[in-house]
């Protein structure tokens, strides 16, 4: 699995960042939206994805 940093835009609240682990970026987006919807108690259609970035975890 890979790590992804997802930047989301939430009306009224502003920007939010989620770091999630997933197999691909589409799954990472779904996870980040789900976490944000639960955290802010807002509908999912109100959340916009601004940036999806795969985090390179090389040491």
Order of alpha helices (4+ residues) and beta strands (2+ residues): beta-beta-alpha-beta
